[in-house]
Amino acid sequence: MIVIAIVSAKGGVGKTTITANLGVGMAQRGFPVTILDLDPQNAMQWHLGGLEQDESNGISLLTAARAKLMDACYTSPFGVNFVPFGNGGEKQRMRFENLLEQQEPWLRKKLQAAKLPANAIVLLDTPPGPSVYLKQAIHAADFLLVVVLADAASYSTLPEMEELISTYGHRNQASIGSAYIVNQGSQRQLAKDVLTLIADRLGERMVPFIVQESPQVEEALAYERPVLEYKPDNPASLSIQKIIDWLLTGLKGGR
């Protein structure tokens, strides 16, 4: 089992969209994929078909000691299993966050107890910036993918993200790897200049394929579908497919 956490230092970078499409693309390659929504916004469901589910069910409701992760799992029409965050109300969210704060390895233990297939891939979608959810995700992950935009604001958050990885990943530093995905690349000169700065700073930790800007990504969300399924031949879809191949090759080779 490989656990990949998709993270970001700031919101609005397309992290949830990237997570959903990475999962669908990996499932298209024959891997059993499970996506966990660790973001209280509970928005991943709208990228995976607007699943018919009990709104009160989800990972945030699993505060009982014997609660099993897969009890909150649904099957998306796009080939991935999916655990939503759930909507148990504000008191339940606070109870869940308190549990995560007290039990640092909670998520890792839940994943281990789930007994997923040996070749399973688990993707963790997290809220932006520092949080108890990010801490849990980094502790559970084998690899981190940081999503940024080709803009000055994202470039300025790189030091913050590096500090979060270093601080929360202290138990895994010997083995955990990380890479940065640049989303919504464009031909604007400013974007090109920022990409150069990001590449100079990150070196080989910058994924060599940029997710191209495309209005069809938003169209896909309006139809509650991943863009890989909605428009598989558009520039964004093709770049995501290349990223998946790069990522899988690297992980198999111990990147």
Secondary structure as UniProt FT lines:
FT   STRAND          2..7
FT   HELIX           15..28
FT   TURN            29..30
FT   STRAND          33..37
FT   TURN            40..41
FT   HELIX           44..47
FT   TURN            48..49
FT   TURN            55..56
FT   HELIX           59..61
FT   TURN            65..66
FT   HELIX           69..72
FT   STRAND          74..75
FT   TURN            77..78
FT   STRAND          81..83
FT   HELIX           90..102
FT   TURN            104..105
FT   HELIX           106..113
FT   TURN            114..115
FT   TURN            118..119
FT   STRAND          121..125
FT   HELIX           132..140
FT   STRAND          143..149
FT   HELIX           152..156
FT   HELIX           158..168
FT   TURN            169..175
FT   STRAND          177..185
FT   HELIX           189..202
FT   HELIX           203..205
FT   STRAND          211..212
FT   HELIX           215..222
FT   TURN            223..224
FT   HELIX           227..230
FT   TURN            232..233
FT   HELIX           235..252
FT   TURN            253..254
//
